[in-house]
Amino acid sequence: MSDVTAQTDLTSQQQLRLEILSLVQYDTAAAKKAIDDIADDPLKLELFKRQYTLAQSEPTAVSRTTKALQGMKEALPLFE
């Protein structure tokens, strides 16, 4: 089975979580933290991805994730 076929068999929730896991370089502690806070919300994911890119100076995936989640939470009220 090809990777493309396997990806189409995933639910949207699984795809979102796989994207998070990939973004945090397969650090499962960072992924769990992000998944818990993002709660399968596409807007939160998009904000998190952008904030994660901005948090490059953080030394670990967990600290970078923490900083990105903080930025995501600060930006969310702009969309209410």
C-alpha positions as a printed Julia matrix, in Angstrom:
80×3 Matrix{Float64}:
   0.0    0.0    0.0
   1.45   3.38  -0.95
   1.81   6.31   1.42
  -0.74   8.3   -0.56
  -3.36   5.57  -0.18
  -2.62   5.21   3.53
  -3.05   8.96   4.08
  -6.44   9.01   2.39
  -7.6    6.24   4.75
  -6.95   8.45   7.77
  -9.72  10.42   9.43
  -9.42  14.2    9.55
  -8.61  13.92  13.26
  -5.82  11.43  12.57
  -4.43  13.62   9.77
  -4.41  16.67  12.04
  -2.65  14.76  14.82
  -0.14  13.26  12.41
   0.62  16.75  11.13
   1.27  17.92  14.7
   3.5   14.91  15.41
   5.49  15.58  12.27
   5.78  19.31  13.02
   7.24  18.66  16.49
   9.75  16.23  14.96
   8.08  13.14  16.45
   8.65  14.26  20.04
   5.68  12.51  21.63
   5.68  14.69  24.78
   5.5   17.84  22.65
   2.87  16.27  20.39
   0.67  15.26  23.35
   0.83  18.77  24.78
  -0.07  20.31  21.4
  -2.84  17.81  20.66
  -4.42  18.43  24.07
  -4.45  22.21  23.57
  -5.37  22.24  19.88
  -8.26  19.8   20.47
  -8.62  18.97  16.75
  -9.51  22.57  15.88
  -8.19  23.56  12.41
  -7.89  27.26  13.33
  -5.88  26.43  16.44
  -3.66  24.15  14.36
  -2.98  26.88  11.82
  -2.16  29.4   14.54
   0.04  26.83  16.29
   1.98  26.05  13.1
   2.7   29.72  12.51
   3.71  30.3   16.12
   5.88  27.16  16.09
   7.81  28.58  13.14
   8.36  31.82  15.06
   9.62  29.98  18.16
  12.79  28.7   16.47
  15.05  30.04  19.2
  13.67  27.56  21.74
  16.15  24.73  22.41
  13.76  21.75  22.56
  10.59  20.6   20.85
   8.7   20.76  24.16
   9.79  24.32  24.96
   9.12  25.39  21.4
   5.67  23.78  21.59
   4.94  25.53  24.9
   5.89  28.9   23.42
   3.86  28.25  20.26
   0.8   27.21  22.27
   1.07  30.4   24.33
   1.16  32.46  21.13
  -1.77  30.5   19.73
  -3.86  31.2   22.85
  -2.99  34.9   22.72
  -4.06  35.13  19.07
  -7.36  33.22  19.39
  -9.41  36.18  20.72
  -8.7   37.95  17.43
 -10.97  35.39  15.74
 -13.96  35.61  18.08
